[in-house]
Amino acid sequence: MPNLKLLSRFFERLLSTLERAFLKLIAPSRHSLTLSIATDLPRSKSQLIAEHALLRQQLIILRRQVNKPRFPNPSASGSFCLPAESAIGKMYF
């Protein structure tokens, strides 16, 4: 039984170390904006454009994964409009 406890402690420490390493890896950078700008200055325009394109592509993919809210059919629940969208509302807003 002592070997089982020793093995259990070993795996607990291993998992704890792996968890800390993973959290450190995915944590956002703490660099300042000034430092980021200073590191971008020597980069060529084509490198910056390529990085920008890659980041835009990642945003496009993330937007596809977000569930958009579905609103019920307006004819089924009765239609409504905001005051600014009605003819009278347009006169006042």
N, C-alpha and C positions, 0 to 999 in steps of 0.2 A: 503493500500500500504506500509506503513512503515514496517509491519511484513514481507512482501515479500523481501524487501531490506535486512532486518536483517537476514532472512533465507538464502538469496543468499550469503551474506558475510560469514555466518557460513559454508556453503558448500565449498566456495572458500578456506577458511582457512583449513578446513578438508582435502580437496583434496591436498592442498599444503603440509600439514604435512605428509599425506600418501605418496606423491611423494618423499619427502625428505627421509622418512624412507626406502622406496623401493630402492632408489638410493644408500643409505648408505649400505643397505643389499647386493646389488649386486656389490658394488665397490670392486676392488681387494685389497688384504691385503697390508698394508704398512710395514709389519715386515721385518726386515733385514734378509739376508741369514744366518748370524751368529746366530741370535735368533732362526731361524727355525732349524738349525742343533742342537743347544743346546736343543731344545724341543724334537728332535728325538732321542737323545742319550739314554735316559732311556727306550725307547720303545724296545720291543723284536723284534727279526728278523722276526718272523712269522707275527707280526702286520705290519711291514714295507712291507713285501712281499704281504700281503693281500691288503694294501692300493695301492701298485704299480699295482697289478692286476686290482683293481677297476678303477684306472686312465687309464690304458691301454684300458679297456673295453669302457670307456667313449670316448676315442679318436677314437676307431674303429667305434662307433656309429656316432660320429661327421663326420668322413670321408665319411660315407654312405650318409649323408645328403647334402654333397657338390656336386653341379652340375658340372660334368666334361665337358670340352668343346668337342664339336663334330666337327670333321674335315670332310670336304667333301670327297667323294670317289675320290681317286687319279686318277683312270682311267677316270673319268668324266671331271676333270679339267686339265688333263695332268700331268704326273708324273714328279717329280723333286727329286733331292737328293743333299745333301750338299757335298762340295768338299772333305771333309774328308771321306765320305762314298763311293766315287767312287774309281775305281781301281787306277787311276792316283793320286787322293788325298791321298790314303794310302801310296804311295811312298814318298810323301813330308811331311806328318803330322805324 
